[in-house]
Amino acid sequence: MLPTSTSILIIGAGPAGLSCALSLITNGVKPQDITIVDAQAQGLNSSRAIVIHAKTLEELDTVGCSDNLVSEGNANQALSVCSGRTTLVQADFPTLAGRTRFPFALIISQTETERILEERLAELGLSVQRPYRMSNLKGVDDGIEVSFENGVMIKTAFLVAADGSRSMVRSLSEIGFKDPGTGEDPHSDSVRNASHKEKPLAIADVHFVDDVSPSLSDKVYLGPRGLFLFFRLSNPSVHKPIYRLACLMEPGTKDITKDVLQNAFQIGLELPRNQTPIMESVIFSSTFHVRFAVADQLYKSIEGGIIALVGDAAHIHSPAGGQGMNLGIRDAIDLGRILANILSDPMRSNALEVLERYSTERRSLALQTIKMTKALTRFVLVENVLIRKVRNMIMWILGRLPGSGGRLAYNLSGLR
Ligand SMILES: Cc1cc2nc3c(=O)[nH]c(=O)nc-3n(C[C@H](O)[C@H](O)[C@H](O)COP(=O)(O)OP(=O)(O)OC[C@H]3O[C@@H](n4cnc5c(N)ncnc54)[C@H](O)[C@@H]3O)c2cc1C
């Protein structure tokens, strides 16, 4: 049951909301002063993000989660971009060894990441309250009144919007959310209508009948027929291997069957039919359109309280480079530290100044990430076959320049 008031209310228990709660407690806020709610009756959202980079693991280490994540994931040393059996470029993660305790890219399903974060939160004495779908908010003299669809109401001084890209908190607070290039809201009718003509990106998590050669996985394939992504998501000594596949589909495709995936897999990896590993089952599949947007501001002071945004509520971008969830977790751990500091000062003297800094810094990082992932997305989704050939040749040359693998690993890692 929800209390009638709380110092900090977090809406949404995805990776960002959970990380914010963990950071608040690790930085000295008592669990009984925090309330975290989610609209879903159970945790474990669908498997979406699959990569946790070094900087994010360092931040998650401060809240006691990294060792568990590392033991369950696949610590990838060399993320490669290939055409057939030829490696074009390769991120060389061991070169990060002097800079981080985590010189690899951890490949793990978002479902597992959320489970590990939620278990750690319970260990620290805080449980997610479910299902509570927030439906309204109002600034009053001594706080923000937040109401839920089931009629419950709770008052808080600090409201954290960790409720994803369609954030109800963000829209009720009248904070704009736009693509910095086009100025369009990604959820507007015009953008939604245009998406019917676009090729959706399909993702699926699957099991194979037999073991798959490790030489085939953990690669982005850029063959003559377009993008295909193939990664092993788990540590095979802990779980039966689960593999993530992703590729573009024809506009309007909705039904991602095992046969459709098996065919796309063979074409994407350019394997002879009789040498293509056979899929056993599809655990999860989905299609989506890549969108980019950032909130106009990541905090707002309203009558009675303060609202702050983290994760997809604050920014969304293409999954190219696996940055979205990473940036969101790092926003959330940063915000947790900031709010813990503000709460420890009874005068709350420089609260607005510090939150303004949070908003400016995290927004600027989001804009940089949007710029980088837009460029990467355009590069990997080229349609023209001739341009694809030239692109691959350029990548092959760049991939052979001294230090290129280390530079790529560093840029992806978030350590900058
Ligand atoms: C197909 C796909 C692939 C991706 N791959 C990657 C990747 O490889 N690497 C990467 O870093 N990122 C990736 N991302 C992005 C990543 O999944 C998101 O950035 C991440 O889930 C955002 O976390 P979040 O906690 O901000 O929001 P969410 O995970 O969306 O969580 C929001 C939570 O809020 C709850 N909620 C929503 N509204 C309400 C309400 N009104 N009241 C109460 N609760 C509410 C929801 O139930 C949900 O649990 C991918 C995304 C997609 C779609």
The ligand as an SDF file (V2000), in Angstrom:
LIG
                    3D

 53 58  0  0  0  0  0  0  0  0999 V2000
   14.2820   -2.4090  -29.3560 C   0  0  0  0  0  0  0  0  0  0  0  0
   15.1250   -1.6290  -28.4250 C   0  0  0  0  0  0  0  0  0  0  0  0
   16.4650   -1.9650  -28.2920 C   0  0  0  0  0  0  0  0  0  0  0  0
   17.2550   -1.2440  -27.4110 C   0  0  0  0  0  0  0  0  0  0  0  0
   18.5750   -1.5780  -27.2830 N   0  0  0  0  0  0  0  0  0  0  0  0
   19.3470   -0.8620  -26.4370 C   0  0  0  0  0  0  0  0  0  0  0  0
   20.7270   -1.2050  -26.2060 C   0  0  0  0  0  0  0  0  0  0  0  0
   21.2620   -2.1610  -26.7710 O   0  0  0  0  0  0  0  0  0  0  0  0
   21.4350   -0.4720  -25.3280 N   0  0  0  0  0  0  0  0  0  0  0  0
   20.8710    0.5740  -24.6380 C   0  0  0  0  0  0  0  0  0  0  0  0
   21.5620    1.1940  -23.8270 O   0  0  0  0  0  0  0  0  0  0  0  0
   19.5720    0.9060  -24.8080 N   0  0  0  0  0  0  0  0  0  0  0  0
   18.7960    0.2300  -25.6790 C   0  0  0  0  0  0  0  0  0  0  0  0
   17.4660    0.5360  -25.8210 N   0  0  0  0  0  0  0  0  0  0  0  0
   16.8720    1.5970  -25.0230 C   0  0  0  0  0  0  0  0  0  0  0  0
   16.4780    1.0800  -23.6390 C   0  0  0  0  0  0  0  0  0  0  0  0
   15.6230   -0.0430  -23.7110 O   0  0  0  0  0  0  0  0  0  0  0  0
   15.8010    2.2020  -22.9040 C   0  0  0  0  0  0  0  0  0  0  0  0
   16.6800    3.3190  -22.9840 O   0  0  0  0  0  0  0  0  0  0  0  0
   15.5300    1.8700  -21.4330 C   0  0  0  0  0  0  0  0  0  0  0  0
   14.5650    0.8630  -21.2810 O   0  0  0  0  0  0  0  0  0  0  0  0
   15.0110    3.1140  -20.7290 C   0  0  0  0  0  0  0  0  0  0  0  0
   14.8280    2.8240  -19.3750 O   0  0  0  0  0  0  0  0  0  0  0  0
   13.8320    3.7040  -18.5140 P   0  0  0  0  0  0  0  0  0  0  0  0
   13.8970    3.1310  -17.1460 O   0  0  0  0  0  0  0  0  0  0  0  0
   14.1240    5.1350  -18.7190 O   0  0  0  0  0  0  0  0  0  0  0  0
   12.3940    3.4860  -19.1790 O   0  0  0  0  0  0  0  0  0  0  0  0
   11.5480    2.1340  -19.3790 P   0  0  0  0  0  0  0  0  0  0  0  0
   12.4340    0.9450  -19.4700 O   0  0  0  0  0  0  0  0  0  0  0  0
   10.6320    2.4140  -20.5110 O   0  0  0  0  0  0  0  0  0  0  0  0
   10.7380    2.0270  -18.0230 O   0  0  0  0  0  0  0  0  0  0  0  0
    9.6800    2.8990  -17.7120 C   0  0  0  0  0  0  0  0  0  0  0  0
    8.8150    2.2650  -16.6350 C   0  0  0  0  0  0  0  0  0  0  0  0
    7.8240    3.2070  -16.2530 O   0  0  0  0  0  0  0  0  0  0  0  0
    6.5830    2.5370  -16.1010 C   0  0  0  0  0  0  0  0  0  0  0  0
    5.5330    3.5430  -16.3530 N   0  0  0  0  0  0  0  0  0  0  0  0
    5.2530    4.1780  -17.5170 C   0  0  0  0  0  0  0  0  0  0  0  0
    4.2220    5.0310  -17.3410 N   0  0  0  0  0  0  0  0  0  0  0  0
    3.8480    4.9230  -16.0490 C   0  0  0  0  0  0  0  0  0  0  0  0
    2.8460    5.5550  -15.2740 C   0  0  0  0  0  0  0  0  0  0  0  0
    1.9990    6.4790  -15.7900 N   0  0  0  0  0  0  0  0  0  0  0  0
    2.7320    5.2160  -13.9620 N   0  0  0  0  0  0  0  0  0  0  0  0
    3.5670    4.2970  -13.4100 C   0  0  0  0  0  0  0  0  0  0  0  0
    4.5300    3.6700  -14.1100 N   0  0  0  0  0  0  0  0  0  0  0  0
    4.6780    3.9750  -15.4080 C   0  0  0  0  0  0  0  0  0  0  0  0
    6.6090    1.4310  -17.1370 C   0  0  0  0  0  0  0  0  0  0  0  0
    5.7490    0.3710  -16.7570 O   0  0  0  0  0  0  0  0  0  0  0  0
    8.0810    1.0100  -17.1160 C   0  0  0  0  0  0  0  0  0  0  0  0
    8.3380   -0.0570  -16.2260 O   0  0  0  0  0  0  0  0  0  0  0  0
   16.6740   -0.1640  -26.6800 C   0  0  0  0  0  0  0  0  0  0  0  0
   15.3230    0.1610  -26.8430 C   0  0  0  0  0  0  0  0  0  0  0  0
   14.5490   -0.5610  -27.7080 C   0  0  0  0  0  0  0  0  0  0  0  0
   13.0970   -0.2010  -27.8800 C   0  0  0  0  0  0  0  0  0  0  0  0
  1  2  1  0
  2  3  1  0
  2 52  2  0
  3  4  2  0
  4  5  1  0
  4 50  1  0
  5  6  2  0
  6  7  1  0
  6 13  1  0
  7  8  2  0
  7  9  1  0
  9 10  1  0
 10 11  2  0
 10 12  1  0
 12 13  2  0
 13 14  1  0
 14 15  1  0
 14 50  1  0
 15 16  1  0
 16 17  1  0
 16 18  1  0
 18 19  1  0
 18 20  1  0
 20 21  1  0
 20 22  1  0
 22 23  1  0
 23 24  1  0
 24 25  2  0
 24 26  1  0
 24 27  1  0
 27 28  1  0
 28 29  2  0
 28 30  1  0
 28 31  1  0
 31 32  1  0
 32 33  1  0
 33 34  1  0
 33 48  1  0
 34 35  1  0
 35 36  1  0
 35 46  1  0
 36 37  1  0
 36 45  1  0
 37 38  2  0
 38 39  1  0
 39 40  1  0
 39 45  2  0
 40 41  1  0
 40 42  2  0
 42 43  1  0
 43 44  2  0
 44 45  1  0
 46 47  1  0
 46 48  1  0
 48 49  1  0
 50 51  2  0
 51 52  1  0
 52 53  1  0
M  END
$$$$
